[in-house]
Amino acid sequence: MSQRMTVSGMSCDGCEVSVEESLTAVSGVTGVEVDRTTETAIIEGSATVDELVAAIEEAGYEATDAET
């Protein structure tokens, strides 16, 4: 399953890496692609939207489900 998230607050490559690492650490995540220029993260796996949002917010960024 693939989830598309909107992530705001990323301003550099380090931000992308931080979000990617936070999402990769979530149980059930099998792949992550983060792009600060489009403010998106595409996450593969079985993690819930709530788990993904929590991981992004814990990393210090704002997140919403782009599918809604």
C-alpha positions as CSV (number, residue, x, y, z in Angstrom):
1,M,0.0,0.0,0.0
2,S,1.2,3.5,-0.8
3,Q,0.5,6.7,1.2
4,R,1.1,10.2,-0.1
5,M,1.7,12.8,2.6
6,T,2.1,16.5,2.5
7,V,5.1,17.6,4.6
8,S,5.6,21.3,5.3
9,G,8.6,23.0,6.8
10,M,11.4,21.2,4.9
11,S,14.0,23.7,3.6
12,C,17.2,21.7,2.9
13,D,18.5,18.2,2.0
14,G,19.0,17.6,5.7
15,C,15.3,18.1,6.3
16,E,14.5,15.5,3.6
17,V,16.9,13.0,5.3
18,S,15.4,13.7,8.7
19,V,11.8,13.0,7.5
20,E,13.0,10.0,5.5
21,E,14.8,8.5,8.5
22,S,11.8,9.1,10.8
23,L,9.4,7.5,8.4
24,T,11.7,4.5,7.7
25,A,11.8,3.8,11.5
26,V,8.0,3.3,11.6
27,S,7.0,-0.3,11.8
28,G,5.5,-1.6,8.6
29,V,7.2,1.0,6.3
30,T,9.0,-0.7,3.4
31,G,10.0,2.3,1.3
32,V,10.1,6.1,1.5
33,E,10.6,8.9,-1.1
34,V,10.7,12.5,0.2
35,D,10.8,15.7,-1.9
36,R,11.1,19.0,-0.2
37,T,10.4,21.0,-3.4
38,T,7.0,19.4,-3.8
39,E,6.5,19.1,0.0
40,T,5.6,15.4,-0.4
41,A,6.5,12.1,1.0
42,I,5.4,8.8,-0.6
43,I,5.5,5.9,1.8
44,E,5.2,2.2,0.9
45,G,4.1,-0.3,3.5
46,S,1.4,-1.1,6.0
47,A,1.8,1.8,8.5
48,T,-1.3,3.8,9.3
49,V,-1.7,7.5,8.4
50,D,-1.7,8.4,12.1
51,E,1.6,6.6,12.6
52,L,3.2,8.4,9.7
53,V,1.9,11.8,10.7
54,A,3.2,11.2,14.3
55,A,6.7,10.3,13.0
56,I,6.9,13.4,10.8
57,E,5.7,15.7,13.5
58,E,8.1,14.1,16.0
59,A,10.9,15.0,13.5
60,G,9.7,18.6,13.7
61,Y,7.6,19.1,10.6
62,E,3.9,19.5,9.8
63,A,2.2,16.6,8.0
64,T,-1.2,15.8,6.5
65,D,-2.6,13.0,4.4
66,A,-2.4,14.3,0.8
67,E,-5.2,11.8,-0.2
68,T,-7.9,13.6,1.8
